[in-house]
Amino acid sequence: MNFAQSPGFQAALHIVRSLRERGFDAYFAGGCVRDLLLGIEPKDYDVATSATPEKVLMGFDRTFSVGMHFGVVIVCTANKDAGCEVQTEVATFRSDGEYTDGRRPDEISYADTPQEDVVRRDFTINGMLLDPIGLTEDNIASRVLDFVGGQDDLHAGIVRAIGDPERRFREDKLRMLRAVRFAARFGFEIEHSTMQAMQQQAAAISQVSNERVRDELTKMLTEGHARRAFELLDESGLLEYVLPEVWAMRGVEQPPEWHPEGDVWIHTLMLLEKLEAGARPTLAWSALLHDVGKPPTFRAPDPADPKPRIRFNGHADVGATMSRAILNRLRFSTADTDQIVALVANHMRFGDVKNMKQSTLKRFFRLQNFAEHLALHKLDVTSSHNLLGMYDYAKQHFEAAPVEEWKPALLLTGRDLIDAGLKPGPRFKQLLSEIEDAQLEGSIRSRAEAINLLRDLLKRQQASESASQQVSGVR
């Protein structure tokens, strides 16, 4: 870990030095202290200081306020070596009043000491301060100011609320989701009284904006410990309120010949366990939601069926509809929503790839980011029956065929049909599709052959219409 060379560290260190030269207290604060103690290079650095926001604004050339009401200023520092500008959040020591909106304090008052500041923070592992002057990799622990027992909890692998956990969660309901995320990310346990407070207040998570919930859930899914995160969401009672459609998967049985691993919930957890850190959010969310349509489509074995077994008829289509509703509720972008819904809607099609016509297979490959469809299918089968034949077949054909083979330039277009005297309509679209199918199958390869096929199709159409008229004339 070479933290001292990072632009973020250099910028924050410069700010601390500048503030101290002006007579103020200043320290690194929060998550960056935790990460340094864990040997993880922080993504960003925050500074806590006794200087008021007005004093901070006056002390640096380029600043802007993002939360003056809460004592927060952004200081921008140029880094010539990295060729970038670093933004550092600088917050004044404070104590908070009541949180009537369940997110932010109604009022704050500036604190005189760092002790007063840290006791209003969320968790002990995030409540430590650090003196960065003269900091090295060897002396980090000795330069920590710890008024809440954060180092002990860090060593013990515990996520513990600072002070009264019920109060901490009443102040900001999102802290409950953050407790889950930190515990999963670091492989920690949630301290007993902290978990109890979460279970008691789980229903209150509905007061948090959907956007904030979405962001926390996405981090849980993409930080490499998604299964543990969702197990903790279930244990804490939060899952029922943030994603009731996923909560409904628990206990929904599956046919053991295809799903020896267990019910829909266990199957989904196994997919989540295989998600690597840095997974694309669209893939991660599709792994979570791919079988969300199974609970409402569950059908117990029918004794009258020659091969009675549990069925989920149409669950991919139902799941796609449900996924769109979930993603819209969580305010996902249109592009991400469309991709996740497509992944859910098409995940069962791999079962037919070996029987698909070449035209159908090549159209399948045209799905947006088909590599993600392949990745979801692999997660799905390796979390159930582990039969990879369809995956290998699809992957081999997809990678072997150049793009121009499964998405070639059209031999005929709608303009050509209009020039031939045809009017746009349902049959118009069908003709274009049949011509393109022939092109994808390889039965036609030139414009001349496409024109000949069009003539044949029109002759067949005329013959069919003539026969239909003759039949309709018989009384």
C-alpha positions in Angstrom: 0.0 0.0 0.0 1.7 3.2 -1.2 -0.8 5.6 0.1 1.6 8.5 0.5 2.0 8.9 -3.2 -1.7 9.1 -4.0 -3.1 12.4 -5.2 -6.0 12.1 -2.6 -3.6 11.7 0.3 -1.3 14.5 -0.9 -4.3 16.9 -1.2 -5.7 16.0 2.2 -2.3 16.3 3.8 -1.8 19.8 2.3 -5.2 20.9 3.7 -4.4 19.6 7.2 -1.0 21.4 7.2 -2.5 24.6 6.0 -5.3 24.6 8.6 -2.8 23.8 11.4 -0.5 26.6 10.3 -3.5 28.9 10.8 -4.0 27.6 14.3 -6.8 25.1 13.8 -7.1 21.4 14.7 -7.3 19.2 11.6 -7.3 15.4 11.1 -8.1 12.8 8.5 -11.6 11.3 9.4 -13.9 8.5 8.8 -13.5 5.7 6.2 -10.0 6.6 5.1 -8.7 6.0 8.6 -10.5 2.7 8.8 -9.1 1.6 5.4 -5.5 2.7 6.3 -5.7 0.6 9.4 -6.9 -2.3 7.4 -4.1 -1.9 4.9 -6.5 -0.8 2.1 -5.7 2.2 0.0 -8.6 4.7 0.5 -10.6 5.8 -2.5 -10.8 9.3 -1.0 -9.8 11.2 2.1 -12.0 13.4 4.3 -10.7 16.1 6.8 -12.3 17.1 10.0 -11.3 20.5 11.6 -12.1 23.0 14.2 -12.1 25.7 11.6 -15.6 27.0 10.7 -16.8 26.7 7.1 -16.1 30.4 6.6 -12.5 30.0 7.7 -12.0 27.1 5.4 -13.4 29.0 2.4 -11.1 31.9 3.2 -8.0 29.7 3.5 -7.9 28.1 0.0 -7.9 29.4 -3.5 -10.6 27.1 -5.0 -13.5 26.0 -2.8 -17.2 25.5 -3.0 -19.8 24.7 -0.4 -21.9 21.6 -0.7 -23.4 21.6 2.8 -22.6 24.9 4.6 -25.7 24.3 6.8 -23.9 21.1 8.0 -20.4 22.6 8.1 -19.1 20.9 4.9 -16.8 22.6 2.3 -15.1 21.0 -0.7 -11.5 22.1 -1.2 -10.1 21.7 -4.7 -6.3 21.0 -4.9 -4.4 20.8 -8.2 -1.9 17.9 -8.5 0.6 18.7 -11.2 2.2 15.3 -11.2 -1.1 13.5 -11.7 -2.4 16.2 -14.0 -5.7 16.4 -12.1 -7.6 18.4 -9.5 -8.5 16.6 -6.3 -11.6 17.4 -4.4 -11.5 16.9 -0.6 -14.4 17.1 1.8 -13.6 19.3 4.8 -16.1 19.2 7.7 -16.1 21.3 10.8 -16.3 19.6 14.2 -20.0 19.6 15.1 -22.7 18.1 17.3 -26.1 17.4 15.8 -29.6 18.2 16.9 -32.7 16.2 16.2 -33.2 14.3 12.9 -36.9 14.7 12.2 -36.6 13.7 8.6 -34.6 10.5 9.3 -31.7 11.7 7.2 -30.2 15.0 8.3 -30.1 17.0 11.6 -32.6 19.8 11.8 -29.8 21.9 13.2 -26.1 21.6 14.1 -23.8 23.4 16.5 -20.1 23.6 16.0 -18.1 21.6 18.5 -14.9 22.7 20.3 -13.2 19.3 20.4 -12.8 16.3 18.1 -14.4 14.0 20.8 -17.7 15.9 20.5 -17.6 15.4 16.7 -17.0 11.7 16.5 -19.7 10.6 18.9 -22.4 11.7 16.5 -21.0 9.5 13.7 -22.4 6.1 12.6 -20.1 3.2 13.5 -17.0 2.9 15.7 -14.9 1.7 12.8 -15.8 4.9 10.9 -15.4 7.1 14.0 -11.7 7.4 14.3 -9.4 10.4 13.4 -5.9 10.3 12.2 -2.9 12.7 12.5 -1.3 12.5 9.0 1.8 14.6 9.8 4.8 12.3 9.6 2.6 9.4 8.8 4.2 6.2 7.5 2.9 2.6 6.9 4.6 1.6 10.1 3.1 4.2 12.5 -0.5 4.4 11.4 -2.0 2.8 14.6 0.0 5.1 16.9 -1.3 8.2 15.2 -5.0 7.4 15.5 -7.3 9.4 17.8 -9.9 6.8 18.9 -12.6 8.0 21.4 -15.1 5.3 20.5 -13.2 2.0 20.5 -13.0 1.8 16.8 -9.6 0.1 16.7 -10.7 -2.7 19.1 -13.8 -3.3 16.9 -11.7 -3.3 13.8 -9.4 -5.9 15.2 -12.3 -8.0 16.4 -14.2 -7.7 13.1 -17.3 -6.0 14.5 -19.6 -3.4 13.1 -21.0 -1.5 16.2 -23.1 1.7 16.3 -21.5 4.5 18.2 -23.5 5.1 21.4 -27.2 4.1 21.4 -27.8 2.1 18.2 -31.5 2.8 18.2 -30.8 6.6 18.2 -28.2 6.2 15.5 -30.7 4.5 13.2 -33.5 6.9 14.1 -31.3 9.7 13.0 -30.5 8.2 9.6 -32.3 5.1 8.5 -29.8 4.5 5.7 -27.3 3.6 8.4 -29.0 0.2 8.7 -28.1 -0.6 5.1 -24.6 0.8 5.6 -24.1 -1.6 8.5 -25.0 -4.5 6.3 -22.7 -3.3 3.5 -19.7 -2.8 5.8 -20.1 -6.1 7.5 -20.3 -8.0 4.2 -17.5 -6.0 2.6 -15.0 -6.6 5.4 -16.3 -10.1 6.5 -17.3 -8.6 9.9 -20.2 -9.5 12.3 -22.8 -6.9 13.3 -22.7 -6.4 17.1 -25.7 -7.9 18.9 -27.4 -4.7 20.1 -26.7 -3.0 16.8 -28.4 -5.9 15.0 -31.3 -5.9 17.4 -31.9 -2.2 16.8 -31.9 -2.8 13.0 -34.5 -5.6 13.4 -36.7 -3.4 15.5 -36.5 -0.5 13.0 -36.3 -2.4 9.7 -39.7 -1.2 8.5 -38.5 2.4 8.9 -36.2 1.9 5.9 -39.2 2.7 3.7 -38.7 6.4 4.7 -35.3 6.5 2.9 -35.4 7.7 -0.7 -35.4 5.0 -3.4 -32.3 6.5 -4.9 -30.2 6.1 -1.7 -31.5 2.6 -1.3 -30.6 1.7 -4.9 -27.0 3.0 -4.4 -26.4 1.0 -1.3 -27.8 -2.2 -2.8 -25.7 -1.7 -5.9 -22.6 -1.4 -3.8 -23.5 -4.6 -1.9 -23.9 -6.4 -5.2 -20.7 -5.2 -6.8 -18.2 -5.2 -3.9 -17.5 -8.9 -4.1 -19.5 -10.1 -1.0 -23.1 -10.0 -2.3 -24.2 -13.3 -0.8 -23.2 -12.3 2.7 -24.8 -8.9 2.2 -28.2 -10.4 1.2 -28.0 -12.9 4.0 -27.6 -10.0 6.4 -30.4 -8.1 4.8 -32.6 -11.1 5.4 -31.4 -11.6 9.0 -31.9 -8.0 9.9 -35.4 -7.9 8.4 -34.5 -5.2 5.9 -34.9 -7.4 2.8 -38.7 -7.6 3.2 -39.0 -3.8 3.0 -36.3 -2.9 0.4 -37.0 -5.8 -2.0 -40.1 -7.7 -1.0 -40.1 -9.4 -4.4 -36.7 -11.0 -3.6 -37.8 -11.7 0.0 -40.7 -13.8 -1.5 -38.2 -16.2 -3.0 -37.5 -17.8 0.4 -38.9 -21.3 0.7 -40.1 -21.5 -2.9 -39.2 -25.1 -3.9 -37.7 -26.1 -7.2 -37.6 -29.4 -9.2 -34.6 -31.2 -7.6 -33.5 -32.8 -10.9 -32.7 -29.3 -12.2 -32.0 -27.5 -8.9 -30.4 -29.9 -6.4 -29.1 -26.9 -4.5 -32.5 -26.0 -3.0 -35.1 -23.4 -3.2 -35.2 -20.2 -5.3 -33.6 -18.1 -2.5 -30.7 -20.5 -2.0 -30.2 -20.7 -5.8 -30.1 -16.9 -6.0 -27.7 -16.6 -3.1 -25.3 -19.0 -4.9 -25.3 -16.7 -8.0 -24.6 -13.8 -5.8 -21.7 -15.6 -4.2 -20.1 -16.0 -7.6 -20.2 -12.2 -8.4 -16.7 -10.8 -8.3 -15.7 -7.4 -6.9 -16.2 -4.9 -9.7 -19.0 -6.8 -11.4 -21.0 -4.7 -13.8 -24.2 -3.5 -12.0 -26.4 -4.7 -14.8 -25.0 -8.2 -14.5 -25.2 -8.1 -10.7 -28.8 -6.9 -10.6 -29.8 -9.5 -13.3 -28.2 -12.2 -11.1 -30.4 -11.1 -8.2 -33.6 -10.7 -10.2 -33.3 -13.5 -12.9 -35.8 -15.8 -11.0 -37.9 -13.1 -9.4 -40.8 -14.4 -11.5 -40.7 -17.8 -9.9 -42.7 -17.2 -6.7 -45.8 -15.9 -8.5 -45.6 -18.6 -11.2 -45.0 -21.6 -8.9 -47.1 -24.6 -9.7 -47.0 -27.8 -7.6 -46.6 -31.1 -9.4 -49.8 -32.1 -11.3 -50.6 -35.8 -10.7 -52.3 -35.9 -14.1 -49.1 -34.8 -15.8 -47.2 -37.8 -17.4 -44.0 -36.3 -15.8 -45.3 -34.4 -12.8 -42.9 -31.9 -11.4 -42.8 -28.3 -10.0 -43.2 -25.8 -12.8 -42.7 -22.1 -13.3 -44.4 -21.5 -16.6 -43.6 -18.1 -18.1 -41.5 -17.1 -15.2 -38.9 -15.3 -17.4 -41.6 -13.0 -18.9 -43.2 -12.4 -15.6 -39.8 -11.8 -14.0 -39.0 -9.2 -16.7 -42.2 -7.3 -16.0 -41.5 -7.4 -12.3 -37.9 -6.4 -12.7 -38.9 -3.3 -14.7 -41.3 -2.3 -11.9 -38.6 -2.8 -9.3 -36.0 -0.9 -11.3 -38.4 1.9 -12.0 -39.2 2.1 -8.3 -35.5 2.4 -7.5 -35.0 5.1 -10.2 -32.6 3.3 -12.4 -31.6 4.9 -15.7 -33.5 3.8 -18.8 -30.4 2.2 -20.3 -29.6 0.1 -17.2 -33.3 -0.8 -16.7 -33.6 -2.0 -20.3 -30.4 -4.1 -20.1 -31.3 -5.8 -16.8 -34.9 -6.5 -18.0 -33.5 -8.0 -21.3 -31.1 -10.2 -19.3 -34.0 -11.5 -17.1 -36.4 -11.9 -20.1 -33.9 -13.9 -22.2 -32.1 -16.1 -19.6 -34.1 -19.2 -20.4 -33.5 -19.1 -24.1 -30.1 -20.8 -23.8 -31.9 -24.1 -23.3 -32.8 -24.0 -27.0 -29.6 -22.7 -28.6 -28.6 -26.1 -30.1 -32.1 -26.4 -31.8 -32.2 -22.8 -33.1 -32.0 -22.1 -36.8 -28.9 -20.1 -37.8 -31.1 -17.0 -38.3 -32.6 -17.3 -34.8 -29.2 -17.9 -33.2 -27.7 -14.9 -34.9 -30.5 -12.7 -33.9 -30.0 -14.0 -30.3 -26.4 -12.8 -30.5 -27.6 -9.3 -31.4 -28.9 -8.7 -27.9 -27.3 -5.7 -26.3 -24.0 -6.8 -24.7 -24.5 -10.5 -25.4 -21.4 -11.3 -23.4 -23.4 -10.3 -20.3 -26.2 -12.8 -21.3 -23.5 -15.5 -21.5 -22.1 -14.5 -18.1 -25.6 -14.6 -16.5 -26.3 -18.0 -18.0 -23.0 -19.4 -16.6 -23.8 -18.0 -13.2 -27.2 -19.6 -13.4 -26.2 -23.2 -14.4 -23.1 -23.3 -12.2 -25.5 -22.5 -9.3 -27.8 -25.4 -10.1 -27.3 -28.5 -12.3 -23.8 -27.3 -13.6 -24.5 -28.5 -17.1 -22.5 -26.2 -19.3 -23.2 -27.7 -22.7 -25.5 -24.9 -23.8 -23.1 -22.2 -22.5 -20.1 -23.7 -24.3 -22.1 -24.1 -27.6 -23.4 -20.5 -27.5 -20.0 -19.0 -26.4 -18.1 -20.9 -29.1 -20.5 -19.8 -31.9 -20.7 -16.3 -30.7 -16.9 -15.8 -30.5 -16.2 -17.7 -33.7 -18.6 -15.6 -35.9 -17.5 -12.1 -36.8 -20.0 -9.3 -36.2 -20.7 -8.9 -39.9 -21.9 -12.5 -40.0 -24.6 -12.2 -37.4 -25.4 -8.6 -38.1 -24.6 -8.2 -41.8 -25.5 -5.2 -44.0 -29.1 -5.8 -45.3 -29.4 -7.0 -48.9 -32.8 -5.3 -49.2 -34.3 -2.5 -47.1 -37.7 -0.9 -46.7 -36.7 1.7 -49.2 -36.2 -1.1 -51.8 -39.7 -2.4 -51.1 -41.3 1.0 -51.4 -39.5 1.6 -54.7 -41.0 -1.8 -55.9 -44.5 -0.4 -55.3 -45.2 -2.0 -51.9 -46.9 -0.1 -49.1 -45.6 -0.3 -45.5 -47.7 -2.5 -43.3 -47.6 -5.9 -41.4 -46.8 -7.9 -44.6 -44.1 -5.3 -45.5 -42.3 -6.1 -42.2 -42.8 -9.8 -42.6 -41.2 -9.7 -46.1 -38.1 -7.9 -44.8 -37.8 -10.4 -42.0 -38.1 -13.4 -44.3 -35.4 -12.0 -46.6 -33.1 -11.3 -43.7 -33.7 -14.8 -42.3 -32.6 -16.2 -45.7 -29.5 -14.0 -45.6 -28.6 -15.1 -42.1 -29.2 -18.8 -43.0 -26.8 -18.3 -45.9 -29.3 -19.3 -48.6 -28.9 -15.9 -50.3 -25.7 -13.9 -50.5 -26.3 -11.1 -53.0 -28.7 -8.4 -53.8 -29.8 -10.1 -57.0 -30.6 -13.3 -55.0 -32.6 -11.2 -52.5 -34.6 -9.6 -55.3 -35.4 -13.0 -56.7 -36.5 -14.2 -53.3 -38.7 -11.2 -53.0 -40.4 -12.0 -56.3 -41.0 -15.6 -55.2 -42.5 -14.4 -51.9 -44.8 -12.0 -53.7 -45.9 -14.7 -56.1 -46.7 -17.0 -53.2 -48.6 -14.2 -51.5 -50.7 -13.6 -54.7 -51.3 -17.3 -55.1 -52.4 -17.6 -51.5 -54.7 -14.5 -51.8 -56.3 -15.9 -55.0 -56.9 -19.3 -53.4 -58.4 -17.5 -50.4 -60.8 -15.5 -52.6 -61.9 -18.7 -54.5 -62.6 -20.4 -51.2 -64.6 -17.5 -49.9 -66.7 -17.5 -53.1 -67.9 -21.0 -52.5 -71.4 -21.1 -50.9 
